[in-house]
Amino acid sequence: MHQLNKHLVVLFSLVASAACGAAQVNETQRSSAIFSLHAAEVEGASQHPWPARLLAFARREMMAADRSLSNGDERNSSLLLERAKTDAELARQLTRTWQEQEKARVAWGKLDSDEPFGPDRDIDQEYRNGGGAL
C-alpha cells in the first residue's frame, strides 16, 4: 500500500509539472503574440487596409486561444497563438513595405521636380566646375 501511494505521488508530480510546463509555454507564446501585435500597432499597421485586417485576425485568434485554454485544449490554444503572432508579424512587415514604397514615391517625385538627369545634363562639366560630386 505504501508503495502504491509513493507511485501515485510521483505520477501526480509528473502530471502537475507537465501541466505547469505547458502553461509556461502557452504564456510565453501569448506574450510573444502580444509583443508582435503591439509592434505592428506602433508601426502603424492599423492605418493600412490589409495590415489592419491582419491585426483583427490576430486579435480574434488570441481570444480564441484564451477560450481553448480555458476549455483545456492547450494544443489548439498554442496553434492559435502561433497564428496570431504570425498574422501580427505579417501586418508589421506589410506596413513597413508600404512605408518604404511611400518614401520611394516621394524620392522619385523630388527627382522629377529637380533638374533633368539624363542626356541633356552635362555631369562631367558640372564636376569640372566644382558643382557636383561623383
N, C-alpha and C positions, 0 to 999 in steps of 0.2 A: 504494500500500500504506500509506504514511504517512497519507494522507487517510482511509482506511478505519479505521485504528487510532484516529485522532482522533475519528471519528464513534462508534465503539464506546465510547470513554471517556466521551464526552458522554452517550450513551444509557445507559450503566451508571450514571453520576452521577445522571441524572434518575430512573431506576428506584429507586436507593438512597435518594434524597431523598424520593421519593413514599412508599416503604415506611416511612421514618422518620417522615414526616408522619402516615401512617395509624396508626403505633404510638403517636405522641404523642396523637392524637385519641382513640384507644382507651384509653390510660392516663388521659387527662383524664376520659373518660366513666366509667371504672372508679372513679376517685377520687370523682367526683360521686355515683355509686351507693352507694359505701361510706359517704360522708358522710350521705346520705339514710337509709340503713339504721341507722346509728348514732344519728341524730337521732330516729328513730322508737322505737328501743330506749330511749333516755334518756327520752322522753316517756311510756314505759310501755306501748307497743303490745303487748308480749308478755303482758300481763295481761288482755287482752280477746280474745275468740274470733276475730272477723273480722280485726282488725289482726294478730293472731298468725299467722293463716293467710296473710295477705298478706306478712308478713315471711318466712315459709317459702318462699313463691313467689319472692320477691326473691333469697333465698339460692340456691335451685336455679337461677334464671336466671343468676346471677353465675357459678356453677360451669359451667353450660352455655356461657356466653360464653368462659370460660377454655379449655374444650375446643375450641370453634370456632376460637378464635385460635390454639391450638397446632396445629390442623389446617390453618391458613392461610386460614380463612374469616373475614376481617375484617368483611365486611358483616354477616353473621349475628351475629358477636360484638357489633358495635356495636348492632344491633337488640335483642339480649338484654340488654345493659347498660342501654339506654334503658327497656326494660320493667321491669327490676329497680329502677331509680330511681323510676319511676312507681308501682310497687307499694309501695315503701317510703314514698314521699310520701303516698300514699293511706292507708296504715296510720297514719301520723303524724296526718293530718287527722281520721281517724275517731276516733282516741284522744282528740284534743283536743275533738272534738264530744261524745263521751261524758263527758269530764271536765266540760265546761261544763253538760251536761244534769244531771249529778250535783249540781253546785253549785246549779243552779236548783231541783232537788228539795229540797235542804237548805234553801234560802231559803224555798221555799213551805211547808215543814214548820214553819219558825220563825214564819212569818206565821200559820199555822193555830193554833199554840200560843199566840200572843200575844192581846192583847185583840181583840175583834171590830173589824173595819174595814168599816164599811158604814152602813146607815141607823140602826142602834142607837147609833152613836158620834157625838157632837156635836163635830166638829172645830173649828167656829167658836168654841164655848165654851172648848175647851181652848186655842186660840190666844189668846183674850182673857185667859185666866188665866195665860198665860205657859208653858203646859205643852207646847206644840207649835210647831214652826216650819214655816211653809209656804214 
